[in-house]
Amino acid sequence: MKKKYSYLTLVLLMAFTLILSACGSKDDKTSEKNADLLQQIKDRGTLKVGLMGTYQPYNFLNEKKEMDGFDADIAKELGKRLGVDVEFVSQEFSGMVAGLQTKKFDAVISQMTITDERKKQMDFTEPYITNNVKVIVQEKNNTIKTVKDFKGKNIGVGLGTNDETYLRTELLPEVGDFTIKTYDDVITSLKDLDSGRIDATINNMYALKPVVESNGFKIKAVGEPVKSDKAGIAIRKGNESLLKELNKNLADMKKDGTYKEIFVKWFGEEPQE
């Protein structure tokens, strides 16, 4: 009889252990799923950053095939202050939001303009740069001087960008019909402008200057700025600790002069903000 009870006790103990183990495994997975993103980044030792990689001088591949530019330097400095390495993930801008939502990367540092519409999908840090957008035309073009001259013309713009939204939702109703042609990268749009396949585009001169100089494009900026865009670092919603830490580090970079050094390095002038 004693042997029977001992055997039964052993079986019950084993069953209880298996139940606890299963519960623990489930809890571990749930805990991992709900783990704080900032802590996940620190634990893995890597901050995954999404950017275009084709938008010089903001982000591009240099001669060594390494990610370089203003955005890249901002990301590297943030990684340093978080105590982690930075892994760059190239992504066409039109797929940037989807890439962030599917956890392809932890943050977008790729000149993503802060808008009310985007705030519904993502959280943004405080702005880390302000860009003035102007009308760009061929050097010999004297008929387009402002956006009001876009009527009946072919206008190029980056696919999925804030500039595209501006052209479609604000300018078209105000100016009248014009054709919008979208591009996945700046260089192709400028090639089409230079060759006359489009009549104008809108962009900021920080982005255009190195591309124009290296390709010898005969184009120019005209008129006053169309608008000023503020870009921020975008992350998935619900990650308040990461957002707070990124904002703190950006503020510290501006206070200690690191941000100014990076800005002057890429744009040849001091930041106005």
BALOBA-1460 file (C-alpha; in Angstrom, 3 decimals):
// residues 273
<rec num="1" residu="m" x="0.000" y="0.000" z="0.000"/>
<rec num="2" residu="k" x="2.842" y="2.402" z="0.886"/>
<rec num="3" residu="k" x="4.461" y="1.745" z="-2.475"/>
<rec num="4" residu="k" x="1.146" y="2.501" z="-4.212"/>
<rec num="5" residu="y" x="0.792" y="5.841" z="-2.441"/>
<rec num="6" residu="s" x="4.434" y="6.730" z="-3.120"/>
<rec num="7" residu="y" x="3.989" y="6.011" z="-6.817"/>
<rec num="8" residu="l" x="0.767" y="8.097" z="-6.926"/>
<rec num="9" residu="t" x="2.485" y="10.969" z="-5.153"/>
<rec num="10" residu="l" x="5.358" y="10.863" z="-7.641"/>
<rec num="11" residu="v" x="2.951" y="10.952" z="-10.591"/>
<rec num="12" residu="l" x="1.069" y="13.917" z="-9.124"/>
<rec num="13" residu="l" x="4.293" y="15.805" z="-8.485"/>
<rec num="14" residu="m" x="5.448" y="15.237" z="-12.044"/>
<rec num="15" residu="a" x="2.091" y="16.406" z="-13.434"/>
<rec num="16" residu="f" x="2.171" y="19.500" z="-11.232"/>
<rec num="17" residu="t" x="5.711" y="20.287" z="-12.396"/>
<rec num="18" residu="l" x="4.674" y="19.995" z="-16.044"/>
<rec num="19" residu="i" x="1.736" y="22.353" z="-15.463"/>
<rec num="20" residu="l" x="3.972" y="24.921" z="-13.795"/>
<rec num="21" residu="s" x="6.516" y="24.593" z="-16.578"/>
<rec num="22" residu="a" x="3.866" y="25.153" z="-19.248"/>
<rec num="23" residu="c" x="2.493" y="28.169" z="-17.415"/>
<rec num="24" residu="g" x="5.973" y="29.568" z="-16.992"/>
<rec num="25" residu="s" x="6.708" y="29.128" z="-20.693"/>
<rec num="26" residu="k" x="3.467" y="30.906" z="-21.580"/>
<rec num="27" residu="d" x="4.215" y="33.718" z="-19.129"/>
<rec num="28" residu="d" x="7.736" y="34.083" z="-20.544"/>
<rec num="29" residu="k" x="6.390" y="34.449" z="-24.076"/>
<rec num="30" residu="t" x="3.771" y="36.953" z="-22.937"/>
<rec num="31" residu="s" x="6.413" y="38.870" z="-21.005"/>
<rec num="32" residu="e" x="8.722" y="38.903" z="-24.014"/>
<rec num="33" residu="k" x="5.891" y="40.122" z="-26.257"/>
<rec num="34" residu="n" x="4.999" y="42.937" z="-23.886"/>
<rec num="35" residu="a" x="8.570" y="43.793" z="-22.915"/>
<rec num="36" residu="d" x="9.511" y="47.450" z="-22.984"/>
<rec num="37" residu="l" x="11.031" y="48.278" z="-26.398"/>
<rec num="38" residu="l" x="13.771" y="50.426" z="-24.875"/>
<rec num="39" residu="q" x="14.819" y="47.497" z="-22.696"/>
<rec num="40" residu="q" x="14.641" y="45.124" z="-25.666"/>
<rec num="41" residu="i" x="16.992" y="47.396" z="-27.613"/>
<rec num="42" residu="k" x="19.433" y="47.527" z="-24.713"/>
<rec num="43" residu="d" x="19.248" y="43.771" z="-24.134"/>
<rec num="44" residu="r" x="19.981" y="42.956" z="-27.768"/>
<rec num="45" residu="g" x="22.572" y="45.731" z="-27.952"/>
<rec num="46" residu="t" x="21.246" y="47.092" z="-31.248"/>
<rec num="47" residu="l" x="18.964" y="49.926" z="-32.356"/>
<rec num="48" residu="k" x="17.426" y="49.088" z="-35.753"/>
<rec num="49" residu="v" x="16.926" y="52.264" z="-37.793"/>
<rec num="50" residu="g" x="14.883" y="52.522" z="-40.974"/>
<rec num="51" residu="l" x="15.972" y="55.044" z="-43.620"/>
<rec num="52" residu="m" x="15.941" y="55.441" z="-47.381"/>
<rec num="53" residu="g" x="19.671" y="55.343" z="-48.004"/>
<rec num="54" residu="t" x="19.222" y="57.307" z="-51.240"/>
<rec num="55" residu="y" x="18.646" y="60.823" z="-49.893"/>
<rec num="56" residu="q" x="21.999" y="62.611" z="-49.782"/>
<rec num="57" residu="p" x="23.115" y="64.401" z="-47.655"/>
<rec num="58" residu="y" x="20.575" y="63.061" z="-45.142"/>
<rec num="59" residu="n" x="21.152" y="59.335" z="-45.633"/>
<rec num="60" residu="f" x="23.083" y="57.520" z="-48.367"/>
<rec num="61" residu="l" x="25.718" y="54.867" z="-49.030"/>
<rec num="62" residu="n" x="29.213" y="56.364" z="-49.193"/>
<rec num="63" residu="e" x="32.161" y="55.104" z="-51.255"/>
<rec num="64" residu="k" x="32.830" y="52.408" z="-48.658"/>
<rec num="65" residu="k" x="29.211" y="51.224" z="-49.028"/>
<rec num="66" residu="e" x="28.527" y="52.369" z="-45.479"/>
<rec num="67" residu="m" x="25.420" y="54.300" z="-44.452"/>
<rec num="68" residu="d" x="26.338" y="57.958" z="-44.111"/>
<rec num="69" residu="g" x="24.765" y="61.399" z="-43.862"/>
<rec num="70" residu="f" x="23.057" y="63.713" z="-41.406"/>
<rec num="71" residu="d" x="20.350" y="61.229" z="-40.377"/>
<rec num="72" residu="a" x="22.918" y="58.440" z="-40.094"/>
<rec num="73" residu="d" x="25.141" y="60.545" z="-37.820"/>
<rec num="74" residu="i" x="22.150" y="61.497" z="-35.656"/>
<rec num="75" residu="a" x="21.266" y="57.791" z="-35.367"/>
<rec num="76" residu="k" x="24.852" y="56.794" z="-34.517"/>
<rec num="77" residu="e" x="25.042" y="59.436" z="-31.792"/>
<rec num="78" residu="l" x="21.726" y="58.309" z="-30.322"/>
<rec num="79" residu="g" x="22.959" y="54.722" z="-30.354"/>
<rec num="80" residu="k" x="26.116" y="55.775" z="-28.541"/>
<rec num="81" residu="r" x="24.075" y="57.506" z="-25.845"/>
<rec num="82" residu="l" x="21.825" y="54.468" z="-25.489"/>
<rec num="83" residu="g" x="24.902" y="52.280" z="-25.198"/>
<rec num="84" residu="v" x="24.059" y="50.161" z="-28.252"/>
<rec num="85" residu="d" x="25.157" y="49.647" z="-31.848"/>
<rec num="86" residu="v" x="23.043" y="50.931" z="-34.743"/>
<rec num="87" residu="e" x="21.821" y="48.653" z="-37.524"/>
<rec num="88" residu="f" x="20.617" y="50.514" z="-40.620"/>
<rec num="89" residu="v" x="17.767" y="49.032" z="-42.654"/>
<rec num="90" residu="s" x="17.239" y="50.519" z="-46.124"/>
<rec num="91" residu="q" x="13.605" y="51.056" z="-47.061"/>
<rec num="92" residu="e" x="11.849" y="52.988" z="-49.832"/>
<rec num="93" residu="f" x="9.973" y="55.858" z="-48.236"/>
<rec num="94" residu="s" x="6.593" y="54.656" z="-49.525"/>
<rec num="95" residu="g" x="6.997" y="51.514" z="-47.387"/>
<rec num="96" residu="m" x="8.478" y="53.175" z="-44.327"/>
<rec num="97" residu="v" x="5.323" y="53.202" z="-42.184"/>
<rec num="98" residu="a" x="4.564" y="49.551" z="-42.965"/>
<rec num="99" residu="g" x="8.166" y="48.604" z="-42.186"/>
<rec num="100" residu="l" x="7.926" y="50.267" z="-38.794"/>
<rec num="101" residu="q" x="4.561" y="48.688" z="-37.953"/>
<rec num="102" residu="t" x="5.763" y="45.187" z="-38.891"/>
<rec num="103" residu="k" x="8.825" y="45.664" z="-36.633"/>
<rec num="104" residu="k" x="11.326" y="45.615" z="-39.475"/>
<rec num="105" residu="f" x="13.059" y="48.358" z="-37.493"/>
<rec num="106" residu="d" x="12.637" y="50.136" z="-34.147"/>
<rec num="107" residu="a" x="12.666" y="53.718" z="-35.372"/>
<rec num="108" residu="v" x="12.566" y="55.773" z="-38.565"/>
<rec num="109" residu="i" x="15.262" y="58.440" z="-38.877"/>
<rec num="110" residu="s" x="14.786" y="59.412" z="-42.501"/>
<rec num="111" residu="q" x="13.449" y="62.969" z="-42.767"/>
<rec num="112" residu="m" x="9.908" y="61.911" z="-41.913"/>
<rec num="113" residu="t" x="7.856" y="65.092" z="-41.608"/>
<rec num="114" residu="i" x="5.647" y="65.304" z="-38.531"/>
<rec num="115" residu="t" x="1.983" y="65.583" z="-39.578"/>
<rec num="116" residu="d" x="-1.331" y="65.123" z="-37.765"/>
<rec num="117" residu="e" x="-2.186" y="62.203" z="-40.058"/>
<rec num="118" residu="r" x="1.067" y="60.389" z="-39.295"/>
<rec num="119" residu="k" x="0.631" y="61.019" z="-35.574"/>
<rec num="120" residu="k" x="-2.419" y="58.738" z="-35.732"/>
<rec num="121" residu="q" x="-0.161" y="55.867" z="-36.800"/>
<rec num="122" residu="m" x="3.125" y="56.602" z="-35.026"/>
<rec num="123" residu="d" x="4.665" y="58.582" z="-32.194"/>
<rec num="124" residu="f" x="7.246" y="61.259" z="-32.982"/>
<rec num="125" residu="t" x="10.075" y="62.793" z="-31.008"/>
<rec num="126" residu="e" x="10.485" y="66.534" z="-30.904"/>
<rec num="127" residu="p" x="11.648" y="67.838" z="-34.335"/>
<rec num="128" residu="y" x="15.354" y="67.370" z="-35.027"/>
<rec num="129" residu="i" x="15.474" y="69.485" z="-38.208"/>
<rec num="130" residu="t" x="13.392" y="72.021" z="-40.147"/>
<rec num="131" residu="n" x="13.524" y="71.974" z="-43.959"/>
<rec num="132" residu="n" x="12.348" y="74.767" z="-46.251"/>
<rec num="133" residu="v" x="10.721" y="73.353" z="-49.392"/>
<rec num="134" residu="k" x="11.049" y="75.325" z="-52.643"/>
<rec num="135" residu="v" x="10.026" y="75.009" z="-56.298"/>
<rec num="136" residu="i" x="12.794" y="73.511" z="-58.461"/>
<rec num="137" residu="v" x="12.922" y="73.975" z="-62.265"/>
<rec num="138" residu="q" x="15.404" y="73.815" z="-65.166"/>
<rec num="139" residu="e" x="17.886" y="76.701" z="-65.286"/>
<rec num="140" residu="k" x="16.437" y="77.891" z="-68.616"/>
<rec num="141" residu="n" x="12.835" y="77.804" z="-67.337"/>
<rec num="142" residu="n" x="11.485" y="81.304" z="-66.731"/>
<rec num="143" residu="t" x="7.772" y="80.504" z="-66.864"/>
<rec num="144" residu="i" x="7.433" y="78.707" z="-63.522"/>
<rec num="145" residu="k" x="8.218" y="81.037" z="-60.643"/>
<rec num="146" residu="t" x="5.795" y="79.849" z="-57.948"/>
<rec num="147" residu="v" x="3.447" y="76.924" z="-57.322"/>
<rec num="148" residu="k" x="0.675" y="78.989" z="-58.910"/>
<rec num="149" residu="d" x="2.351" y="78.329" z="-62.261"/>
<rec num="150" residu="f" x="1.926" y="74.533" z="-61.906"/>
<rec num="151" residu="k" x="-1.442" y="74.476" z="-63.715"/>
<rec num="152" residu="g" x="-1.272" y="72.228" z="-66.781"/>
<rec num="153" residu="k" x="2.302" y="71.148" z="-65.981"/>
<rec num="154" residu="n" x="3.965" y="67.833" z="-65.046"/>
<rec num="155" residu="i" x="5.210" y="67.979" z="-61.471"/>
<rec num="156" residu="g" x="7.498" y="65.380" z="-59.856"/>
<rec num="157" residu="v" x="7.469" y="64.459" z="-56.173"/>
<rec num="158" residu="g" x="8.648" y="61.701" z="-53.829"/>
<rec num="159" residu="l" x="6.192" y="58.822" z="-53.474"/>
<rec num="160" residu="g" x="4.545" y="58.673" z="-50.050"/>
<rec num="161" residu="t" x="6.155" y="61.907" z="-48.879"/>
<rec num="162" residu="n" x="4.565" y="64.857" z="-47.138"/>
<rec num="163" residu="d" x="5.278" y="66.839" z="-50.324"/>
<rec num="164" residu="e" x="3.067" y="64.468" z="-52.323"/>
<rec num="165" residu="t" x="0.255" y="64.915" z="-49.795"/>
<rec num="166" residu="y" x="0.675" y="68.689" z="-50.029"/>
<rec num="167" residu="l" x="0.441" y="68.659" z="-53.844"/>
<rec num="168" residu="r" x="-2.645" y="66.426" z="-53.902"/>
<rec num="169" residu="t" x="-4.677" y="67.762" z="-50.993"/>
<rec num="170" residu="e" x="-3.757" y="71.445" z="-50.854"/>
<rec num="171" residu="l" x="-2.252" y="72.636" z="-54.122"/>
<rec num="172" residu="l" x="-4.399" y="70.831" z="-56.717"/>
<rec num="173" residu="p" x="-7.693" y="72.270" z="-55.401"/>
<rec num="174" residu="e" x="-6.126" y="75.730" z="-55.146"/>
<rec num="175" residu="v" x="-4.142" y="75.967" z="-58.404"/>
<rec num="176" residu="g" x="-6.099" y="73.766" z="-60.800"/>
<rec num="177" residu="d" x="-5.257" y="70.576" z="-62.674"/>
<rec num="178" residu="f" x="-1.641" y="69.502" z="-63.092"/>
<rec num="179" residu="t" x="-0.114" y="66.055" z="-63.457"/>
<rec num="180" residu="i" x="1.730" y="64.528" z="-60.511"/>
<rec num="181" residu="k" x="4.491" y="61.989" z="-61.227"/>
<rec num="182" residu="t" x="5.870" y="60.141" z="-58.206"/>
<rec num="183" residu="y" x="9.403" y="58.835" z="-57.590"/>
<rec num="184" residu="d" x="11.073" y="56.467" z="-55.140"/>
<rec num="185" residu="d" x="14.290" y="58.503" z="-55.040"/>
<rec num="186" residu="v" x="15.442" y="62.083" z="-55.532"/>
<rec num="187" residu="i" x="18.096" y="61.418" z="-58.179"/>
<rec num="188" residu="t" x="15.616" y="59.954" z="-60.678"/>
<rec num="189" residu="s" x="13.220" y="62.874" z="-60.242"/>
<rec num="190" residu="l" x="16.040" y="65.352" z="-60.869"/>
<rec num="191" residu="k" x="17.204" y="63.422" z="-63.939"/>
<rec num="192" residu="d" x="13.686" y="63.695" z="-65.349"/>
<rec num="193" residu="l" x="13.593" y="67.402" z="-64.508"/>
<rec num="194" residu="d" x="16.984" y="68.002" z="-66.115"/>
<rec num="195" residu="s" x="15.916" y="66.175" z="-69.296"/>
<rec num="196" residu="g" x="12.524" y="67.907" z="-69.475"/>
<rec num="197" residu="r" x="10.325" y="64.888" z="-68.718"/>
<rec num="198" residu="i" x="8.783" y="66.884" z="-65.879"/>
<rec num="199" residu="d" x="8.420" y="70.660" z="-65.602"/>
<rec num="200" residu="a" x="9.148" y="71.121" z="-61.898"/>
<rec num="201" residu="t" x="9.480" y="69.451" z="-58.536"/>
<rec num="202" residu="i" x="9.411" y="70.614" z="-54.929"/>
<rec num="203" residu="n" x="12.164" y="69.833" z="-52.457"/>
<rec num="204" residu="n" x="14.631" y="71.493" z="-50.140"/>
<rec num="205" residu="m" x="18.047" y="72.739" z="-51.197"/>
<rec num="206" residu="y" x="19.899" y="70.834" z="-48.449"/>
<rec num="207" residu="a" x="18.820" y="67.640" z="-50.202"/>
<rec num="208" residu="l" x="19.415" y="68.863" z="-53.739"/>
<rec num="209" residu="k" x="22.806" y="70.562" z="-53.509"/>
<rec num="210" residu="p" x="25.094" y="67.476" z="-53.380"/>
<rec num="211" residu="v" x="23.033" y="65.627" z="-56.000"/>
<rec num="212" residu="v" x="23.105" y="68.594" z="-58.378"/>
<rec num="213" residu="e" x="26.830" y="69.129" z="-57.915"/>
<rec num="214" residu="s" x="27.765" y="65.474" z="-58.464"/>
<rec num="215" residu="n" x="25.523" y="65.027" z="-61.513"/>
<rec num="216" residu="g" x="25.894" y="68.435" z="-63.163"/>
<rec num="217" residu="f" x="22.145" y="69.001" z="-63.378"/>
<rec num="218" residu="k" x="21.137" y="72.396" z="-64.823"/>
<rec num="219" residu="i" x="18.373" y="73.214" z="-62.374"/>
<rec num="220" residu="k" x="17.559" y="76.003" z="-59.918"/>
<rec num="221" residu="a" x="15.309" y="76.887" z="-56.987"/>
<rec num="222" residu="v" x="12.842" y="79.734" z="-57.524"/>
<rec num="223" residu="g" x="10.653" y="81.920" z="-55.349"/>
<rec num="224" residu="e" x="10.044" y="81.890" z="-51.634"/>
<rec num="225" residu="p" x="9.773" y="78.643" z="-49.654"/>
<rec num="226" residu="v" x="6.538" y="76.810" z="-50.360"/>
<rec num="227" residu="k" x="6.437" y="75.513" z="-46.797"/>
<rec num="228" residu="s" x="8.642" y="74.511" z="-43.880"/>
<rec num="229" residu="d" x="8.646" y="70.895" z="-42.745"/>
<rec num="230" residu="k" x="9.738" y="69.650" z="-39.327"/>
<rec num="231" residu="a" x="11.113" y="66.105" z="-39.273"/>
<rec num="232" residu="g" x="11.111" y="63.870" z="-36.207"/>
<rec num="233" residu="i" x="12.115" y="60.342" z="-35.250"/>
<rec num="234" residu="a" x="9.131" y="58.007" z="-35.641"/>
<rec num="235" residu="i" x="8.505" y="54.953" z="-33.448"/>
<rec num="236" residu="r" x="5.596" y="52.576" z="-32.910"/>
<rec num="237" residu="k" x="2.904" y="53.761" z="-30.525"/>
<rec num="238" residu="g" x="2.931" y="52.541" z="-26.945"/>
<rec num="239" residu="n" x="6.669" y="52.858" z="-26.322"/>
<rec num="240" residu="e" x="6.744" y="55.847" z="-24.003"/>
<rec num="241" residu="s" x="10.062" y="55.022" z="-22.320"/>
<rec num="242" residu="l" x="11.876" y="54.881" z="-25.674"/>
<rec num="243" residu="l" x="10.232" y="58.117" z="-26.815"/>
<rec num="244" residu="k" x="11.231" y="59.850" z="-23.570"/>
<rec num="245" residu="e" x="14.821" y="58.595" z="-23.831"/>
<rec num="246" residu="l" x="15.179" y="59.688" z="-27.475"/>
<rec num="247" residu="n" x="13.827" y="63.164" z="-26.666"/>
<rec num="248" residu="k" x="16.211" y="63.479" z="-23.720"/>
<rec num="249" residu="n" x="19.205" y="62.473" z="-25.833"/>
<rec num="250" residu="l" x="18.255" y="64.842" z="-28.667"/>
<rec num="251" residu="a" x="17.948" y="67.692" z="-26.165"/>
<rec num="252" residu="d" x="21.312" y="66.795" z="-24.626"/>
<rec num="253" residu="m" x="22.937" y="66.726" z="-28.074"/>
<rec num="254" residu="k" x="21.727" y="70.259" z="-28.730"/>
<rec num="255" residu="k" x="22.884" y="71.474" z="-25.314"/>
<rec num="256" residu="d" x="26.394" y="70.033" z="-25.497"/>
<rec num="257" residu="g" x="27.053" y="71.136" z="-29.085"/>
<rec num="258" residu="t" x="27.100" y="67.671" z="-30.685"/>
<rec num="259" residu="y" x="24.015" y="68.411" z="-32.787"/>
<rec num="260" residu="k" x="25.575" y="71.653" z="-34.063"/>
<rec num="261" residu="e" x="28.748" y="69.801" z="-35.105"/>
<rec num="262" residu="i" x="26.757" y="67.243" z="-37.077"/>
<rec num="263" residu="f" x="24.620" y="69.938" z="-38.713"/>
<rec num="264" residu="v" x="27.582" y="72.079" z="-39.794"/>
<rec num="265" residu="k" x="29.389" y="68.984" z="-41.095"/>
<rec num="266" residu="w" x="26.598" y="68.227" z="-43.568"/>
<rec num="267" residu="f" x="25.080" y="71.608" z="-44.395"/>
<rec num="268" residu="g" x="27.960" y="74.057" z="-44.016"/>
<rec num="269" residu="e" x="26.004" y="76.391" z="-41.747"/>
<rec num="270" residu="e" x="24.746" y="76.544" z="-38.184"/>
<rec num="271" residu="p" x="21.226" y="75.362" z="-37.367"/>
<rec num="272" residu="q" x="18.656" y="78.134" z="-37.056"/>
<rec num="273" residu="e" x="16.620" y="76.419" z="-34.359"/>
